Amino acid sequence: MTDSDVAGFEARLKIVEDKLAIYELIASHPPSADTGSADYTSSVYLEDGVFDRGPTLDGATGVKKIAAFILRPAHEQAIRDGLAHFAGLPLIDLNGDRAVVTSYLMIIHLDHEGHSRELPNHGASQGYRIHRVVVNRWELERRNRRWRIAKRTLLPVDGSEPPLELLRRGLGAVIHKAASK
């Protein structure tokens, strides 16, 4: 193997390691939200991070205010009522020490008004209800060898232009990179 081969292999391995670390970061969000782990949230956002939930829901700037979201009594009640964040596989646009991740998130909860149904070998359940589906845009930065969230934007999938634009931007960046290889 030549030095050039080794350098190429190391560069490709670094991309794989970065993407794996980013997958882990994004995959950690649902369990942390569903358990009310403000400590986890504090550890993954930058100090001046931004949490933007669009024009109809409040957001926050600054890691302490963002972490406080999951300590709200209303969020704790949602957890007790059967809240579950269910994330889709993220699309990652990696650019050195920055990355943009585009993904879907479903917010589902136990349907307390549903009729109990039996599923063989799985017991009875009232079922779950999809409360909302959102598009996420995670803007990440690597700091001290760790990927952290600089800004997270989430918009409801409602057919309007803003969430479609988040999807187009995420997909477009990845398509452009693939075409340039």
C-alpha positions as YAML, in Angstrom:
chain: A
units: angstrom
residues:
- id: 1
  name: MET
  ca: [0.00, 0.00, 0.00]
- id: 2
  name: THR
  ca: [1.33, 3.44, -0.92]
- id: 3
  name: ASP
  ca: [1.22, 6.50, 1.31]
- id: 4
  name: SER
  ca: [-1.49, 7.85, -0.99]
- id: 5
  name: ASP
  ca: [-3.56, 4.67, -0.53]
- id: 6
  name: VAL
  ca: [-3.20, 4.90, 3.24]
- id: 7
  name: ALA
  ca: [-4.16, 8.59, 3.25]
- id: 8
  name: GLY
  ca: [-7.23, 7.84, 1.11]
- id: 9
  name: PHE
  ca: [-8.24, 4.99, 3.38]
- id: 10
  name: GLU
  ca: [-7.81, 7.16, 6.49]
- id: 11
  name: ALA
  ca: [-9.90, 9.95, 4.93]
- id: 12
  name: ARG
  ca: [-12.72, 7.52, 4.09]
- id: 13
  name: LEU
  ca: [-12.54, 5.97, 7.56]
- id: 14
  name: LYS
  ca: [-12.80, 9.45, 9.13]
- id: 15
  name: ILE
  ca: [-16.02, 10.07, 7.14]
- id: 16
  name: VAL
  ca: [-17.46, 6.78, 8.37]
- id: 17
  name: GLU
  ca: [-16.50, 7.59, 11.97]
- id: 18
  name: ASP
  ca: [-18.03, 11.07, 11.72]
- id: 19
  name: LYS
  ca: [-21.27, 9.78, 10.23]
- id: 20
  name: LEU
  ca: [-21.52, 7.08, 12.88]
- id: 21
  name: ALA
  ca: [-21.04, 9.66, 15.64]
- id: 22
  name: ILE
  ca: [-23.71, 11.86, 14.04]
- id: 23
  name: TYR
  ca: [-26.13, 8.93, 13.73]
- id: 24
  name: GLU
  ca: [-25.61, 8.25, 17.44]
- id: 25
  name: LEU
  ca: [-26.22, 11.91, 18.31]
- id: 26
  name: ILE
  ca: [-29.46, 12.06, 16.32]
- id: 27
  name: ALA
  ca: [-30.63, 8.61, 17.53]
- id: 28
  name: SER
  ca: [-30.11, 9.70, 21.14]
- id: 29
  name: HIS
  ca: [-32.64, 12.50, 20.88]
- id: 30
  name: PRO
  ca: [-35.84, 10.39, 21.16]
- id: 31
  name: PRO
  ca: [-34.84, 8.45, 24.30]
- id: 32
  name: SER
  ca: [-33.54, 11.64, 25.93]
- id: 33
  name: ALA
  ca: [-36.77, 13.53, 25.15]
- id: 34
  name: ASP
  ca: [-38.95, 10.62, 26.25]
- id: 35
  name: THR
  ca: [-37.17, 10.35, 29.60]
- id: 36
  name: GLY
  ca: [-36.87, 14.08, 30.30]
- id: 37
  name: SER
  ca: [-33.07, 14.05, 30.32]
- id: 38
  name: ALA
  ca: [-32.14, 17.73, 30.54]
- id: 39
  name: ASP
  ca: [-28.54, 16.76, 31.36]
- id: 40
  name: TYR
  ca: [-28.25, 14.95, 28.05]
- id: 41
  name: THR
  ca: [-29.76, 17.89, 26.18]
- id: 42
  name: SER
  ca: [-27.29, 20.23, 27.87]
- id: 43
  name: SER
  ca: [-24.41, 18.02, 26.82]
- id: 44
  name: VAL
  ca: [-25.24, 17.97, 23.09]
- id: 45
  name: TYR
  ca: [-26.13, 21.60, 22.36]
- id: 46
  name: LEU
  ca: [-23.59, 24.37, 21.98]
- id: 47
  name: GLU
  ca: [-23.77, 27.06, 24.67]
- id: 48
  name: ASP
  ca: [-25.40, 29.48, 22.18]
- id: 49
  name: GLY
  ca: [-27.46, 26.79, 20.45]
- id: 50
  name: VAL
  ca: [-30.82, 27.50, 18.85]
- id: 51
  name: PHE
  ca: [-33.99, 25.39, 19.04]
- id: 52
  name: ASP
  ca: [-36.45, 26.67, 16.40]
- id: 53
  name: ARG
  ca: [-39.89, 25.04, 16.34]
- id: 54
  name: GLY
  ca: [-41.30, 27.25, 13.62]
- id: 55
  name: PRO
  ca: [-43.85, 30.05, 13.78]
- id: 56
  name: THR
  ca: [-46.56, 28.27, 15.79]
- id: 57
  name: LEU
  ca: [-44.56, 26.89, 18.74]
- id: 58
  name: ASP
  ca: [-42.11, 28.57, 21.07]
- id: 59
  name: GLY
  ca: [-38.39, 27.93, 20.73]
- id: 60
  name: ALA
  ca: [-35.29, 28.82, 22.69]
- id: 61
  name: THR
  ca: [-31.77, 30.16, 22.36]
- id: 62
  name: GLY
  ca: [-29.03, 29.07, 24.72]
- id: 63
  name: VAL
  ca: [-28.36, 25.62, 26.08]
- id: 64
  name: LYS
  ca: [-29.97, 26.25, 29.48]
- id: 65
  name: LYS
  ca: [-33.24, 27.43, 27.96]
- id: 66
  name: ILE
  ca: [-33.26, 24.55, 25.47]
- id: 67
  name: ALA
  ca: [-32.67, 21.97, 28.22]
- id: 68
  name: ALA
  ca: [-35.47, 23.55, 30.26]
- id: 69
  name: PHE
  ca: [-37.98, 22.53, 27.57]
- id: 70
  name: ILE
  ca: [-38.02, 18.91, 28.68]
- id: 71
  name: LEU
  ca: [-38.34, 19.89, 32.33]
- id: 72
  name: ARG
  ca: [-41.65, 21.65, 31.75]
- id: 73
  name: PRO
  ca: [-44.58, 20.13, 33.64]
- id: 74
  name: ALA
  ca: [-46.47, 19.76, 30.34]
- id: 75
  name: HIS
  ca: [-43.64, 17.67, 28.88]
- id: 76
  name: GLU
  ca: [-43.51, 15.52, 32.00]
- id: 77
  name: GLN
  ca: [-47.27, 14.97, 31.68]
- id: 78
  name: ALA
  ca: [-46.83, 13.99, 28.01]
- id: 79
  name: ILE
  ca: [-44.20, 11.42, 29.07]
- id: 80
  name: ARG
  ca: [-46.56, 9.97, 31.68]
- id: 81
  name: ASP
  ca: [-49.31, 9.85, 29.03]
- id: 82
  name: GLY
  ca: [-47.19, 7.65, 26.74]
- id: 83
  name: LEU
  ca: [-45.14, 10.08, 24.63]
- id: 84
  name: ALA
  ca: [-42.74, 8.58, 22.10]
- id: 85
  name: HIS
  ca: [-40.50, 10.40, 19.63]
- id: 86
  name: PHE
  ca: [-39.87, 8.16, 16.64]
- id: 87
  name: ALA
  ca: [-37.09, 9.28, 14.29]
- id: 88
  name: GLY
  ca: [-36.43, 8.38, 10.68]
- id: 89
  name: LEU
  ca: [-32.96, 7.60, 9.38]
- id: 90
  name: PRO
  ca: [-31.07, 10.89, 8.98]
- id: 91
  name: LEU
  ca: [-29.58, 12.21, 5.75]
- id: 92
  name: ILE
  ca: [-26.13, 13.65, 6.53]
- id: 93
  name: ASP
  ca: [-24.30, 16.35, 4.59]
- id: 94
  name: LEU
  ca: [-20.79, 16.30, 6.06]
- id: 95
  name: ASN
  ca: [-18.46, 19.27, 5.47]
- id: 96
  name: GLY
  ca: [-15.32, 19.03, 7.59]
- id: 97
  name: ASP
  ca: [-16.15, 20.22, 11.11]
- id: 98
  name: ARG
  ca: [-19.72, 21.09, 10.14]
- id: 99
  name: ALA
  ca: [-22.63, 18.92, 9.13]
- id: 100
  name: VAL
  ca: [-26.26, 19.38, 8.26]
- id: 101
  name: VAL
  ca: [-28.64, 16.55, 9.04]
- id: 102
  name: THR
  ca: [-32.13, 16.29, 7.58]
- id: 103
  name: SER
  ca: [-34.59, 13.86, 9.11]
- id: 104
  name: TYR
  ca: [-38.20, 13.16, 9.96]
- id: 105
  name: LEU
  ca: [-39.60, 12.83, 13.47]
- id: 106
  name: MET
  ca: [-42.98, 11.44, 14.47]
- id: 107
  name: ILE
  ca: [-44.41, 12.37, 17.81]
- id: 108
  name: ILE
  ca: [-46.72, 9.56, 18.86]
- id: 109
  name: HIS
  ca: [-48.57, 8.81, 22.06]
- id: 110
  name: LEU
  ca: [-50.76, 6.19, 23.62]
- id: 111
  name: ASP
  ca: [-54.33, 6.62, 22.36]
- id: 112
  name: HIS
  ca: [-56.22, 6.83, 25.64]
- id: 113
  name: GLU
  ca: [-59.48, 7.12, 23.71]
- id: 114
  name: GLY
  ca: [-58.80, 4.11, 21.47]
- id: 115
  name: HIS
  ca: [-60.51, 0.76, 21.77]
- id: 116
  name: SER
  ca: [-58.42, -2.05, 23.19]
- id: 117
  name: ARG
  ca: [-57.38, -4.62, 20.59]
- id: 118
  name: GLU
  ca: [-55.58, -7.93, 20.96]
- id: 119
  name: LEU
  ca: [-52.62, -8.83, 18.75]
- id: 120
  name: PRO
  ca: [-51.57, -12.49, 18.92]
- id: 121
  name: ASN
  ca: [-48.41, -12.94, 20.96]
- id: 122
  name: HIS
  ca: [-48.26, -9.20, 21.74]
- id: 123
  name: GLY
  ca: [-51.13, -8.61, 24.17]
- id: 124
  name: ALA
  ca: [-53.81, -5.95, 24.16]
- id: 125
  name: SER
  ca: [-53.37, -2.25, 23.42]
- id: 126
  name: GLN
  ca: [-55.51, 0.81, 22.89]
- id: 127
  name: GLY
  ca: [-53.07, 1.69, 20.12]
- id: 128
  name: TYR
  ca: [-51.06, 4.80, 19.45]
- id: 129
  name: ARG
  ca: [-51.87, 8.03, 17.69]
- id: 130
  name: ILE
  ca: [-49.48, 10.01, 15.50]
- id: 131
  name: HIS
  ca: [-49.72, 13.49, 16.95]
- id: 132
  name: ARG
  ca: [-47.36, 15.24, 14.58]
- id: 133
  name: VAL
  ca: [-44.76, 14.56, 11.92]
- id: 134
  name: VAL
  ca: [-41.99, 17.12, 11.51]
- id: 135
  name: VAL
  ca: [-38.99, 17.74, 9.30]
- id: 136
  name: ASN
  ca: [-35.81, 18.32, 11.29]
- id: 137
  name: ARG
  ca: [-32.77, 20.27, 10.15]
- id: 138
  name: TRP
  ca: [-29.88, 19.78, 12.55]
- id: 139
  name: GLU
  ca: [-26.90, 22.11, 12.05]
- id: 140
  name: LEU
  ca: [-23.93, 20.51, 13.78]
- id: 141
  name: GLU
  ca: [-20.40, 21.58, 14.62]
- id: 142
  name: ARG
  ca: [-17.49, 19.49, 15.80]
- id: 143
  name: ARG
  ca: [-16.01, 20.99, 18.96]
- id: 144
  name: ASN
  ca: [-13.26, 19.30, 20.95]
- id: 145
  name: ARG
  ca: [-13.67, 16.16, 18.80]
- id: 146
  name: ARG
  ca: [-17.43, 15.91, 19.58]
- id: 147
  name: TRP
  ca: [-20.38, 16.70, 17.35]
- id: 148
  name: ARG
  ca: [-22.71, 19.23, 18.97]
- id: 149
  name: ILE
  ca: [-25.94, 20.91, 17.91]
- id: 150
  name: ALA
  ca: [-25.60, 24.55, 16.87]
- id: 151
  name: LYS
  ca: [-29.17, 24.87, 15.60]
- id: 152
  name: ARG
  ca: [-32.15, 22.59, 15.27]
- id: 153
  name: THR
  ca: [-35.13, 23.62, 13.20]
- id: 154
  name: LEU
  ca: [-38.27, 21.51, 13.12]
- id: 155
  name: LEU
  ca: [-41.32, 22.27, 11.05]
- id: 156
  name: PRO
  ca: [-44.56, 20.30, 10.74]
- id: 157
  name: VAL
  ca: [-45.14, 18.30, 7.58]
- id: 158
  name: ASP
  ca: [-48.23, 20.21, 6.49]
- id: 159
  name: GLY
  ca: [-47.75, 20.62, 2.74]
- id: 160
  name: SER
  ca: [-46.49, 24.19, 3.09]
- id: 161
  name: GLU
  ca: [-43.32, 25.46, 1.49]
- id: 162
  name: PRO
  ca: [-41.02, 25.87, 4.55]
- id: 163
  name: PRO
  ca: [-40.76, 22.17, 5.53]
- id: 164
  name: LEU
  ca: [-40.54, 21.18, 1.85]
- id: 165
  name: GLU
  ca: [-37.64, 23.61, 1.47]
- id: 166
  name: LEU
  ca: [-35.82, 22.03, 4.43]
- id: 167
  name: LEU
  ca: [-36.17, 18.64, 2.70]
- id: 168
  name: ARG
  ca: [-35.05, 20.02, -0.68]
- id: 169
  name: ARG
  ca: [-31.97, 21.67, 0.84]
- id: 170
  name: GLY
  ca: [-30.93, 18.51, 2.67]
- id: 171
  name: LEU
  ca: [-31.47, 16.24, -0.31]
- id: 172
  name: GLY
  ca: [-29.99, 18.71, -2.79]
- id: 173
  name: ALA
  ca: [-26.70, 18.97, -0.89]
- id: 174
  name: VAL
  ca: [-26.28, 15.21, -0.80]
- id: 175
  name: ILE
  ca: [-27.22, 14.80, -4.48]
- id: 176
  name: HIS
  ca: [-24.76, 17.53, -5.46]
- id: 177
  name: LYS
  ca: [-21.94, 15.81, -3.57]
- id: 178
  name: ALA
  ca: [-22.74, 12.42, -5.12]
- id: 179
  name: ALA
  ca: [-22.78, 13.94, -8.61]
- id: 180
  name: SER
  ca: [-19.40, 15.61, -8.09]
- id: 181
  name: LYS
  ca: [-17.62, 12.36, -7.16]
...
